[in-house]
C-alpha cells in the first residue's frame, strides 16, 4: 500500500513539473523565439539578403 502511495506521489510530482515547464515555455518561449527570429531577419536584411541563404 505504501509503495502505491509513493508511486502516485511521484507521478503527480512529475505531472506538476512538466506542467510548470509547459506553462513557462508557453508564456516565455514564444516571445524568445519571436525575438530571436526578428534578430535573424534584421541581420539578414543588414547583409543585403532577403532570404536565408544557408
Buried (B, 14 or more C-beta within 10 A) or exposed (E): EEEEEEEEEEEEEEEEEEEEEEEEEEEEEEEEEEEEEEEEEEEBEEEEEEEEEE
